[in-house]
Amino acid sequence: MDTGRMASPQSSRMASPQSSRMASPQSSRMASPQSSRMASPQSSRMATPQSSRMATPQSSRMASPQSSRMATPQSSRMATPQSSRHSSSVSSSPMSRMHSLQVDSVQRWMEDLRHMTEVECMCVLQAKPIGVEEDTQGELIVATGDHVARNNLQTLLRRALVVSTELGKMFQRLEKGRWQRVHSTAVRANCHVRSLVHEYSTARNTPAEMQKYEKSLLEKCMELTTITERCLHTEDEFFLKSMREAIHEILTDVSDSFSHMIDMALANEIQILIRQIESSDSVYTIGSAISNLLSLTQDGPQLCRIIAKEGAVVALFKICRQDCFSDLYAHALRTVASICCVEEGINQLEKVDGILCLADILTDGNSAEAARAEAAAVVAQITSPHHTSTQHLGSFLESMQDIVTALIKLCESASCGEVFLLASAALANITFFDSMACEILLQLHAIHILLQSCKDRQRVDTPYSKDQVVTILANLSVLEQSSSEVLQEKGIERLLQLLGEKPSSSSPSEGAACERVQQKAAVTLARLSRDPDVAQTAIQLQAVPRLIELCRSPAERNNSDSVLVACLAALRRLAAGCPDSIEAADHQQLIKPRLVDSFLLCSNMEESFV
């Protein structure tokens, strides 16, 4: 088979169910059996002796999964001008009228053939890369090599997505009672599942349990195809209603079985990668396996749960405890951080005393900055407020002094914005769950370090970094002794600058980060203003006009309600200490009413009543 032609972009027309040329009754250019002229009841060309070859047993080779002639130029002979002229010359013959009686069965055969050939082409296009060498293997899982291992996993995920999409379509079409489409979708799904199972089984020695699931799944897919076909030959509403319930039950079983089989296949592939990490002495082999795991973690929490369950966290921390693999520390820890987005990953980290390992790497002056930055990323992940379980924090508290000290030093010495962001994010999360962390930071002069970092564009260069800094300042401002240090470091000026933070692009995430910066800057200012000296300094630096502007102008706060509430609270705190700093009109609208009334007044200011 000419793999170059089958894999070319042009051949994709054959695999696209949406291709307008495949479905257009007006098209005369297509040479494929899908051409509607060849299946049309009105078409007399089907009745010619020449064209009747289309329905002969010999022509069934065109529906074979092994056939590659569908995309070859030679197949265009079927649509040559000579043959079309000849067929038109005998269009009114008696033979034509005889064949027209059989056109329904031929048309059905052609429709089934269309679905089969689409699956064939899709399998070919997905299994073979474009532009491969002639002697290169293009099978789904058969190829070998480290880079192919990642491709195998990604291909498995893509093929699983195709089947899941088809099953989802079946549910939708079943609810609408579109029986013809239900059956055709069942045929496609059956072909996809059989192709995937066959090719994976050929490439891997699948476990016995997985083989049992494969057999059961294939039987259910065949049952689904058979039962949906029965619905095509009746219009009995009572029968169709009962069949709909039966099909829905079978379809649910197929979906569940397929999901479970894919999870088992992925677990099998992940086990292979973990064995490479545990058994190999080659830095290259281990690094490649870690890269494949990291790539898999980007495909969602469900895959991270499977990776954690198979023991990847344990294997990765074994690498991080061996000096001979110090070059792989950063790579391994980045993968651990990705896996720990789920509780299962954090639980595995706790079981292997991963926090102690993180503390050792962070406090080791000989560790590379990249390794310490990735260790900080793991700390940020496991201390995230989004996690519902905090059982793992028990062992964390034992090492918190060392970890916090190492993180603030990393913020001070960071060579780039990414390192600073990871270290400051870890500190920001830590300050949320224990006040002792805030006291440690004050003793380590964290306010001075953070405010000085804000002056360095190389370290604090994005709203995301500023968000972490102002989060730490907001949590530190709860402590009374923080006020004097903020004044000493001219922190009020920095807070007013942060109140003016605006996105540099139209990115929604950047806009949201700027909102958080404004909100937390206002919260910090409100907390610090308990100190009369801080309040007086803020008023002298024109904090009141800026807060009023944020309250009255929705565009200045990006229409954020959280920023509005924080600014109203800061204004009221300043007004309590210095009533004369706010004009009468502003006092009447923003200070005197209840907070909720002022909020409603300011949040409706963008509406026009003209």
PEZIUR-V575291 format. One record per residue. N is the residue number from 1. BURIAL is b if it has 16 or more other C-alpha atoms within 10 Angstrom, else e. Layout:
BEGIN
n=[N;N]
burial=[BURIAL;BURIAL]
END
This chain:
BEGIN
n=[1;2;3;4;5;6;7;8;9;10;11;12;13;14;15;16;17;18;19;20;21;22;23;24;25;26;27;28;29;30;31;32;33;34;35;36;37;38;39;40;41;42;43;44;45;46;47;48;49;50;51;52;53;54;55;56;57;58;59;60;61;62;63;64;65;66;67;68;69;70;71;72;73;74;75;76;77;78;79;80;81;82;83;84;85;86;87;88;89;90;91;92;93;94;95;96;97;98;99;100;101;102;103;104;105;106;107;108;109;110;111;112;113;114;115;116;117;118;119;120;121;122;123;124;125;126;127;128;129;130;131;132;133;134;135;136;137;138;139;140;141;142;143;144;145;146;147;148;149;150;151;152;153;154;155;156;157;158;159;160;161;162;163;164;165;166;167;168;169;170;171;172;173;174;175;176;177;178;179;180;181;182;183;184;185;186;187;188;189;190;191;192;193;194;195;196;197;198;199;200;201;202;203;204;205;206;207;208;209;210;211;212;213;214;215;216;217;218;219;220;221;222;223;224;225;226;227;228;229;230;231;232;233;234;235;236;237;238;239;240;241;242;243;244;245;246;247;248;249;250;251;252;253;254;255;256;257;258;259;260;261;262;263;264;265;266;267;268;269;270;271;272;273;274;275;276;277;278;279;280;281;282;283;284;285;286;287;288;289;290;291;292;293;294;295;296;297;298;299;300;301;302;303;304;305;306;307;308;309;310;311;312;313;314;315;316;317;318;319;320;321;322;323;324;325;326;327;328;329;330;331;332;333;334;335;336;337;338;339;340;341;342;343;344;345;346;347;348;349;350;351;352;353;354;355;356;357;358;359;360;361;362;363;364;365;366;367;368;369;370;371;372;373;374;375;376;377;378;379;380;381;382;383;384;385;386;387;388;389;390;391;392;393;394;395;396;397;398;399;400;401;402;403;404;405;406;407;408;409;410;411;412;413;414;415;416;417;418;419;420;421;422;423;424;425;426;427;428;429;430;431;432;433;434;435;436;437;438;439;440;441;442;443;444;445;446;447;448;449;450;451;452;453;454;455;456;457;458;459;460;461;462;463;464;465;466;467;468;469;470;471;472;473;474;475;476;477;478;479;480;481;482;483;484;485;486;487;488;489;490;491;492;493;494;495;496;497;498;499;500;501;502;503;504;505;506;507;508;509;510;511;512;513;514;515;516;517;518;519;520;521;522;523;524;525;526;527;528;529;530;531;532;533;534;535;536;537;538;539;540;541;542;543;544;545;546;547;548;549;550;551;552;553;554;555;556;557;558;559;560;561;562;563;564;565;566;567;568;569;570;571;572;573;574;575;576;577;578;579;580;581;582;583;584;585;586;587;588;589;590;591;592;593;594;595;596;597;598;599;600;601;602;603;604;605;606;607;608;609;610]
burial=[e;e;b;b;b;b;b;e;e;e;b;b;b;b;b;e;e;e;e;e;b;b;e;e;e;e;e;e;e;b;b;b;b;b;b;b;b;b;b;b;b;e;b;b;b;b;b;b;e;e;b;e;e;b;e;e;e;e;e;e;e;b;b;e;b;e;e;b;b;b;b;e;e;e;e;e;e;b;e;e;e;e;e;e;e;e;b;e;e;b;b;e;e;e;e;b;e;e;b;b;e;e;b;e;e;b;b;e;e;b;b;b;b;b;b;b;b;b;b;b;b;b;b;b;b;b;b;b;b;b;e;e;e;e;e;e;e;b;b;b;b;b;b;e;e;b;e;b;b;b;b;b;b;b;b;b;b;e;b;b;e;e;b;b;e;b;b;e;e;b;e;e;b;b;e;e;e;e;b;e;b;b;b;b;b;b;b;b;b;b;b;b;b;b;b;b;b;e;e;b;b;e;e;e;e;e;e;e;e;b;e;e;b;b;e;e;b;b;e;b;b;b;b;b;b;e;b;b;b;e;b;e;e;e;e;e;e;e;e;b;e;e;b;b;e;e;b;b;e;b;b;e;e;b;b;e;b;b;e;e;b;b;b;b;b;b;b;b;b;b;b;e;b;b;e;b;b;e;e;e;e;e;e;e;b;b;b;b;b;b;b;b;b;b;e;b;b;e;e;e;b;e;b;b;b;b;b;b;e;b;b;b;b;b;b;b;b;b;b;b;b;e;e;e;b;b;b;b;b;b;b;b;b;b;b;b;b;b;b;b;b;b;b;b;b;b;b;b;b;b;e;e;e;b;b;b;b;b;b;b;b;b;b;e;e;e;b;e;b;b;b;b;b;b;b;b;b;b;b;b;b;b;b;b;e;e;e;e;e;e;e;b;e;e;e;b;b;e;e;b;e;e;b;b;b;b;b;b;b;b;b;b;e;b;e;e;b;b;b;b;b;b;b;b;b;b;b;b;b;b;b;b;e;e;e;e;b;b;b;b;b;b;e;e;e;b;b;b;b;b;b;e;b;b;e;e;e;e;b;b;b;b;b;b;b;b;b;b;b;b;b;b;b;b;b;b;b;e;e;e;e;b;b;e;e;b;e;e;e;e;b;b;b;b;b;b;e;b;b;b;b;b;b;e;e;e;e;e;e;b;b;b;b;b;b;b;b;b;b;b;b;b;b;b;b;b;b;b;b;b;e;e;e;b;b;b;b;b;b;e;e;e;b;b;e;b;b;b;e;b;b;b;b;b;e;b;b;b;b;b;b;e;b;b;b;b;b;b;b;b;b;b;b;b;b;e;b;e;e;e;b;b;e;e;e;e;b;e;b;b;b;e;e;e;b;e;e;b;b;e;e;b;b;e;e;e;e;e;e;e]
END
